[in-house]
Structure formats: C-alpha cells, structure tokens
Amino acid sequence: MLTTVFEADNRVGFAGAGVLDQGIKEIITTGEIIRLDEIQKAAQRICPYIKRTPLFRDETLSWRFSSNFYLKYESLQKTGAFKVRGAFNKMLMLTDEQKERGVVAVSAGNHAQAVAYAAKTLGVRALILMPESTPENYLKQTIRYGAEVGTFADLSAAFDAAEFYKLDGMTFIHPFDDADVVAGQGTIGLEILEDVPQVTDVIVSIGGGGLSGGVAAAVKSVKPEVNVWGAETAGAESMSISLDADEIVELTEITSIARTLGAPRVGELNFELAKKYLSGVAVVSDEEAVDELLFLLDRSKVLTEPATSCTLAAAERLRTNFGPESHVVLILCGGNIGLRDLFRLRSTNW
C-alpha cells in the first residue's frame, strides 16, 4: 500500500457522522462488500435518468506525462457532479410507501443537489439538512431543485437532526456510507472499462470514500490488475490517515479548501473497499490542487473543483508509476465552483 501523507494531528470526534446502517454491518461481516452484479443492475436502473458522460484522451496530459492520459467528464453530469448516480440508484429502490414518506439527506455540497434533483425527477419529497457554512451557490441550487432545506450550526447537528426525521418515517440517504449509493457511483467504473478497455490506472478523489469504493469495486472485479489510486488534500485526508492506522480515524477539523472532500470520517463500508482494492492514496496540498485546477482550465478547457483537480496533482506525485504503455484515467468528479470562489482561489497568496 503506497500512501503519501502530510502530518496531521486534527483527529477524533464527529458526532452523528458515524451512524452505520445495519445492512452495511451485515455486508462487511459476511465479506460481501459490493458485488459486480449489483453495480451492473444499478447501471441499468439509473440509465434513463443520468448522462453517459464522455471520456476522452487528453493530448496535453499525455505529452506532460509521456503516457496515455484520459479524462472522465463527470463534471458534465446534471447537477455538475457524479453524485446523481448514487442518489437515483438509492431512490429508485425505495418502495412506494417509502417514496410517499420522503427522503432526508445531510450535505454541504454535491450530495444535496443530487438528492434534490433526483427527488424532483421522481416526484419524491426531499428534505436536505445543511450546515450554516454551506457555500451560497450550493444552497441556492438545492432550493432551485425543489428540496426543502434546513440549516444547522454544523454537520454534526445536521446528522443528529436526521435521526429524528428517520423516526418519522423518512428514508435517510447517506452521502457515502450506503451500499446502494456506492453501487450507483460504481457505474462510472463500468463506463471506464467500456471506453478504455486497456486501462491500467484510475485516479479518483476521496471524500467519504463512496466514489472511490464503487469505482474500485467495479474496475477490480473485471480487471484485477488495474491500479486504482485515491487522491486527497491535506486537511481532509481522513482515508489516508485511517489506512495508515488500520482503523477509521475521525478528524476534529477540516482545514482543506476542497470542501466537497470534507468528510471528517470515511464510511465503514468504503474503508473496507479501500483496504481491499486501492493501490494507494496520494495526499496533495491545497496549493497543488489549485495549480492543477488552473492548468485544466487553461489547457484542457474544463472547470473543476479543487476536490477534482487534486487527481491531477496526485498523478504528478505518482508519475513514476506511469510509462509509455500506461493508460491512466482521471475522474473529473465535479465542477461546482462559483466564480467568486474561483477568483478568490486565483488570488490567494500561498
């Protein structure tokens, strides 16, 4: 296991985020983490509701790394991020009674918009609980998609409130620690295999680990020889720290600017997937992520979030693993950054 880790002492303590579904406990106990057929069924289920996002070879990156580099444009997904895959898969599996009672979710970012959009599309009531620090563009867009929104002091308070709504009969859609959500995200891996059957490496961002876990499960189930690398930013490196400790470690504070990677703890299910499938996790600085964000905007003409551009920064740290015969796919998982935030990042004196 290759892990590149910055020093971090901001550990332990995040009430509510560690709530684990009993079904996930059973999956981990029985050793059946996420099966390929579950991801394949998810792909069929969500097909009418999501975009089959493009994947192109990037000439500039291929030249830069003296290799074959490809970009998977999940940032072109409706709501601007991959999260709609998991949200639709989860919601489409609900019973009519569950749909009638509605769904509740906790998020300060892309998951909020995904659940709101999926619920509006399927005619399901959605309540999104968000921390007061949520960026304005995420808050406004979630409301525009038709969701009810409640704000709380922090994520911990929002997760605690979700428990009460669950008691009222609403279905909780966890942002990452849910097997159905993870299977939905894993459908990206199937598309990568279809578009680049010669793939040798995949680099994917890690927040709570749902995307990396689902993609790795899909890719490694078909081609075990492929390396799946995780990417995190310093100040939000909960997976890297947990892997090094061989147990889930909670962060007391998220200091990275990559807000959508800001899960204080990774999911139980996703931690097991990471241990089983990931070849390593590269941890990069915020400055590196912003530099690569600007590089992608300038040279590849695509606007991403720092939580996405960190995959390119990770590729730079991992470049000795890639050669002329490599076929490396970077997943551009999201592009939801407001112009005000973009200009602020551009002018930051690192």
C-alpha positions as CSV (number, residue, x, y, z in Angstrom):
1,M,0.0,0.0,0.0
2,L,1.5,3.3,-1.1
3,T,0.4,6.3,1.0
4,T,1.8,9.8,0.7
5,V,0.7,11.6,3.8
6,F,1.1,15.1,5.2
7,E,1.5,15.5,9.0
8,A,-1.9,15.7,10.7
9,D,-3.0,15.9,14.3
10,N,-6.6,17.0,13.9
11,R,-8.2,13.7,14.8
12,V,-11.1,12.2,16.7
13,G,-14.6,13.3,17.4
14,F,-17.6,13.8,15.0
15,A,-20.9,13.0,16.4
16,G,-23.6,11.6,14.1
17,A,-21.4,11.0,11.1
18,G,-20.5,7.5,12.2
19,V,-24.1,6.2,12.2
20,L,-23.8,2.9,10.4
21,D,-26.7,1.2,8.6
22,Q,-27.3,-2.4,9.9
23,G,-27.3,-3.6,6.3
24,I,-23.8,-2.3,5.9
25,K,-22.6,-4.1,9.0
26,E,-24.0,-7.3,7.7
27,I,-22.3,-6.8,4.3
28,I,-18.9,-6.3,6.0
29,T,-19.4,-9.2,8.4
30,T,-20.3,-11.7,5.6
31,G,-17.4,-10.5,3.4
32,E,-19.7,-9.4,0.6
33,I,-18.7,-5.8,0.1
34,I,-20.0,-4.7,-3.2
35,R,-20.7,-7.3,-6.0
36,L,-20.2,-6.6,-9.7
37,D,-23.8,-7.7,-10.5
38,E,-25.1,-5.0,-8.0
39,I,-23.2,-2.3,-9.9
40,Q,-24.4,-3.7,-13.3
41,K,-28.0,-3.7,-12.1
42,A,-27.5,-0.1,-10.8
43,A,-26.3,0.9,-14.3
44,Q,-29.5,-0.5,-15.9
45,R,-31.6,1.1,-13.2
46,I,-30.3,4.7,-13.5
47,C,-29.6,4.7,-17.2
48,P,-32.8,6.7,-18.1
49,Y,-32.1,9.4,-15.5
50,I,-28.3,10.2,-15.9
51,K,-25.9,11.2,-18.5
52,R,-23.5,8.7,-20.0
53,T,-20.6,11.2,-19.6
54,P,-17.8,11.4,-22.2
55,L,-14.3,10.1,-21.7
56,F,-11.5,11.5,-23.9
57,R,-7.8,11.1,-24.3
58,D,-6.1,14.3,-23.3
59,E,-3.2,15.2,-25.6
60,T,-1.7,17.8,-23.3
61,L,-1.6,15.5,-20.3
62,S,-0.4,12.6,-22.3
63,W,2.5,14.7,-23.5
64,R,3.2,16.0,-20.0
65,F,3.4,12.6,-18.5
66,S,4.9,10.8,-21.6
67,S,2.0,8.4,-21.3
68,N,-1.7,8.0,-22.3
69,F,-4.0,10.1,-20.1
70,Y,-7.7,10.3,-20.3
71,L,-10.3,12.5,-18.6
72,K,-13.7,11.2,-17.5
73,Y,-16.0,14.2,-17.5
74,E,-18.4,13.5,-14.6
75,S,-18.4,17.3,-14.1
76,L,-20.8,17.4,-17.1
77,Q,-23.4,15.3,-15.2
78,K,-26.6,17.0,-14.3
79,T,-26.0,19.0,-11.0
80,G,-22.4,19.2,-12.0
81,A,-21.1,16.1,-10.2
82,F,-21.2,12.3,-10.1
83,K,-23.5,12.2,-7.0
84,V,-26.7,11.8,-9.0
85,R,-25.8,8.3,-9.8
86,G,-25.9,7.1,-6.2
87,A,-28.9,9.3,-5.4
88,F,-31.0,7.9,-8.2
89,N,-30.0,4.3,-7.5
90,K,-31.0,4.6,-3.9
91,M,-34.3,6.4,-4.6
92,L,-35.3,4.0,-7.4
93,M,-35.0,1.1,-5.0
94,L,-37.5,2.6,-2.5
95,T,-41.0,1.2,-2.1
96,D,-44.0,3.3,-2.9
97,E,-44.6,3.8,0.8
98,Q,-41.1,5.0,1.3
99,K,-41.4,7.4,-1.6
100,E,-44.6,8.7,-0.1
101,R,-42.9,9.4,3.2
102,G,-40.0,11.2,1.5
103,V,-36.2,11.2,1.9
104,V,-33.8,13.2,4.1
105,A,-30.2,13.8,3.5
106,V,-27.3,15.7,5.1
107,S,-24.8,17.6,2.9
108,A,-23.0,20.8,2.4
109,G,-22.3,20.2,-1.3
110,N,-22.9,18.0,-4.3
111,H,-24.9,15.3,-2.5
112,A,-27.5,17.9,-1.5
113,Q,-28.1,18.9,-5.1
114,A,-28.1,15.3,-6.3
115,V,-30.8,14.2,-3.9
116,A,-32.8,17.3,-4.5
117,Y,-32.7,16.7,-8.3
118,A,-33.4,13.0,-8.1
119,A,-36.3,13.6,-5.8
120,K,-37.8,16.3,-8.0
121,T,-37.4,14.0,-11.1
122,L,-39.1,11.1,-9.3
123,G,-41.8,13.1,-7.5
124,V,-40.5,12.4,-4.0
125,R,-40.4,14.9,-1.2
126,A,-36.8,15.7,-0.2
127,L,-35.5,17.4,2.9
128,I,-31.9,18.5,2.9
129,L,-30.1,19.3,6.2
130,M,-27.1,21.6,5.6
131,P,-24.6,23.4,7.9
132,E,-24.7,27.2,8.0
133,S,-21.3,27.3,6.4
134,T,-22.6,25.8,3.1
135,P,-21.4,27.9,0.1
136,E,-24.2,30.1,-1.2
137,N,-24.2,28.5,-4.7
138,Y,-24.8,25.0,-3.2
139,L,-27.7,26.3,-1.0
140,K,-29.4,28.2,-3.8
141,Q,-29.2,25.4,-6.3
142,T,-30.5,22.8,-3.9
143,I,-33.6,25.0,-3.3
144,R,-34.0,25.6,-7.0
145,Y,-34.2,21.8,-7.5
146,G,-37.3,21.9,-5.2
147,A,-36.0,20.5,-1.9
148,E,-36.9,21.7,1.5
149,V,-33.7,22.9,3.3
150,G,-32.9,23.2,7.0
151,T,-29.7,24.8,8.2
152,F,-27.8,23.8,11.3
153,A,-24.7,25.0,13.2
154,D,-22.6,22.3,11.8
155,L,-22.6,18.8,10.1
156,S,-22.8,17.1,13.5
157,A,-26.0,18.9,14.4
158,A,-27.4,18.1,10.9
159,F,-26.7,14.4,11.2
160,D,-28.3,14.4,14.7
161,A,-31.4,16.0,13.3
162,A,-31.6,13.5,10.5
163,E,-32.2,10.8,13.2
164,F,-35.4,12.4,14.2
165,Y,-36.7,12.6,10.7
166,K,-35.9,8.9,10.2
167,L,-38.1,8.2,13.3
168,D,-40.9,10.0,11.4
169,G,-40.6,7.5,8.6
170,M,-38.4,9.4,6.1
171,T,-35.6,7.4,4.4
172,F,-32.1,8.7,5.1
173,I,-29.8,8.8,2.1
174,H,-26.3,8.8,3.4
175,P,-23.8,10.8,1.3
176,F,-21.4,7.9,1.0
177,D,-21.8,5.1,3.6
178,D,-24.7,3.3,1.9
179,A,-24.3,0.2,-0.3
180,D,-26.9,1.3,-2.8
181,V,-25.3,4.7,-3.2
182,V,-21.9,3.2,-3.6
183,A,-23.1,0.8,-6.2
184,G,-24.6,3.8,-8.1
185,Q,-21.2,5.6,-8.0
186,G,-19.5,2.4,-9.2
187,T,-21.3,2.6,-12.5
188,I,-18.6,5.1,-13.5
189,G,-16.1,2.3,-13.3
190,L,-18.2,0.2,-15.8
191,E,-18.2,3.1,-18.3
192,I,-14.4,3.5,-17.9
193,L,-13.9,-0.2,-18.8
194,E,-16.1,0.2,-21.8
195,D,-14.4,3.3,-23.1
196,V,-10.8,2.4,-22.3
197,P,-10.7,-1.4,-22.1
198,Q,-6.8,-1.2,-22.0
199,V,-7.0,1.0,-18.8
200,T,-4.0,0.4,-16.4
201,D,-4.7,3.1,-13.8
202,V,-7.6,5.1,-12.4
203,I,-7.2,8.1,-10.1
204,V,-10.2,9.1,-8.1
205,S,-10.9,11.7,-5.4
206,I,-11.8,10.5,-1.9
207,G,-14.1,12.4,0.5
208,G,-16.2,9.8,2.4
209,G,-15.0,7.1,0.0
210,G,-18.2,6.2,-1.8
211,L,-16.9,7.2,-5.3
212,S,-13.5,5.5,-4.9
213,G,-15.1,2.4,-3.3
214,G,-17.7,1.9,-6.0
215,V,-15.3,2.6,-8.9
216,A,-12.6,0.3,-7.5
217,A,-15.1,-2.5,-6.9
218,A,-16.3,-2.3,-10.5
219,V,-12.9,-2.0,-12.1
220,K,-11.1,-4.5,-10.0
221,S,-13.9,-7.1,-10.3
222,V,-13.4,-7.1,-14.1
223,K,-9.7,-6.3,-14.3
224,P,-7.9,-7.1,-11.0
225,E,-4.5,-5.9,-12.5
226,V,-5.7,-2.3,-12.8
227,N,-4.3,0.1,-10.2
228,V,-6.9,2.4,-8.6
229,W,-5.3,5.3,-6.8
230,G,-7.1,7.6,-4.3
231,A,-6.5,11.4,-4.1
232,E,-7.0,13.5,-1.0
233,T,-6.0,17.0,0.1
234,A,-4.1,17.8,3.2
235,G,-6.5,18.9,5.9
236,A,-9.2,16.4,4.6
237,E,-7.1,13.2,4.4
238,S,-9.4,11.0,6.5
239,M,-8.9,7.9,4.3
240,S,-5.1,8.1,4.2
241,I,-4.8,8.6,8.0
242,S,-7.3,5.7,8.6
243,L,-5.4,3.4,6.2
244,D,-2.1,4.1,8.0
245,A,-3.8,3.5,11.4
246,D,-5.6,0.4,10.1
247,E,-8.8,1.8,11.7
248,I,-11.1,4.6,10.9
249,V,-9.8,7.9,12.4
250,E,-12.1,10.9,12.7
251,L,-10.8,14.4,12.0
252,T,-11.8,17.1,14.5
253,E,-11.4,19.8,11.9
254,I,-11.4,20.0,8.1
255,T,-8.9,22.7,7.0
256,S,-8.6,22.0,3.3
257,I,-10.3,24.3,0.8
258,A,-11.6,21.2,-1.0
259,R,-15.0,21.4,0.8
260,T,-16.6,18.5,-1.0
261,L,-13.8,16.3,0.3
262,G,-14.6,17.4,3.8
263,A,-15.9,14.2,5.4
264,P,-14.5,14.1,8.9
265,R,-14.5,10.3,8.7
266,V,-14.7,7.8,5.9
267,G,-17.5,5.3,5.7
268,E,-17.2,1.9,7.3
269,L,-18.1,0.2,4.0
270,N,-15.8,2.4,2.0
271,F,-12.9,1.8,4.4
272,E,-13.2,-1.9,3.7
273,L,-13.4,-1.3,0.0
274,A,-10.2,0.9,0.2
275,K,-8.3,-1.7,2.1
276,K,-9.3,-4.4,-0.4
277,Y,-8.9,-2.5,-3.7
278,L,-6.8,0.7,-3.6
279,S,-3.2,0.6,-4.7
280,G,-2.5,3.7,-2.6
281,V,-3.7,7.2,-1.7
282,A,-1.7,10.3,-2.6
283,V,-2.3,13.4,-0.4
284,V,-1.6,16.7,-2.0
285,S,-1.7,20.3,-0.8
286,D,-4.4,22.8,-1.5
287,E,-1.9,24.9,-3.5
288,E,-1.2,21.9,-5.7
289,A,-4.9,21.3,-6.3
290,V,-5.5,24.9,-7.2
291,D,-2.5,25.0,-9.5
292,E,-3.9,21.9,-11.4
293,L,-7.4,23.4,-11.4
294,L,-6.0,26.4,-13.3
295,F,-3.9,24.1,-15.5
296,L,-7.0,22.1,-16.5
297,L,-9.0,25.3,-17.2
298,D,-6.2,26.7,-19.3
299,R,-5.0,23.7,-21.2
300,S,-7.9,21.2,-21.2
301,K,-10.7,23.9,-21.1
302,V,-12.6,22.3,-18.3
303,L,-13.6,24.0,-15.0
304,T,-13.3,21.7,-11.9
305,E,-13.3,22.0,-8.2
306,P,-10.2,21.6,-6.0
307,A,-11.8,18.3,-4.9
308,T,-11.5,17.2,-8.6
309,S,-8.2,18.8,-9.7
310,C,-6.4,17.1,-6.8
311,T,-6.5,13.9,-9.0
312,L,-4.1,15.6,-11.4
313,A,-1.9,16.7,-8.5
314,A,-1.9,13.1,-7.3
315,A,-0.9,12.0,-10.8
316,E,2.1,14.2,-10.6
317,R,3.1,12.6,-7.3
318,L,2.5,9.2,-8.7
319,R,4.1,9.8,-12.1
320,T,6.9,7.2,-11.6
321,N,4.1,4.5,-11.7
322,F,3.2,5.5,-15.3
323,G,5.1,4.8,-18.5
324,P,4.5,4.9,-22.3
325,E,2.4,1.8,-22.2
326,S,0.2,3.1,-19.3
327,H,-3.4,4.2,-19.9
328,V,-4.4,6.4,-17.0
329,V,-8.0,7.7,-16.4
330,L,-8.6,10.7,-14.1
331,I,-12.2,11.0,-12.9
332,L,-13.3,14.7,-13.0
333,C,-15.9,14.1,-10.4
334,G,-17.3,17.6,-10.1
335,G,-17.2,21.2,-11.3
336,N,-19.4,23.1,-8.8
337,I,-17.3,26.1,-8.0
338,G,-18.7,29.6,-8.1
339,L,-16.9,32.4,-10.0
340,R,-16.4,34.3,-6.7
341,D,-14.7,31.3,-5.2
342,L,-12.6,30.7,-8.3
343,F,-11.3,34.3,-8.3
344,R,-10.6,34.1,-4.6
345,L,-8.5,30.9,-5.1
346,R,-6.7,32.5,-8.1
347,S,-5.6,35.5,-5.9
348,T,-4.7,33.5,-2.9
349,N,-1.1,34.1,-1.7
350,W,0.1,30.6,-0.8
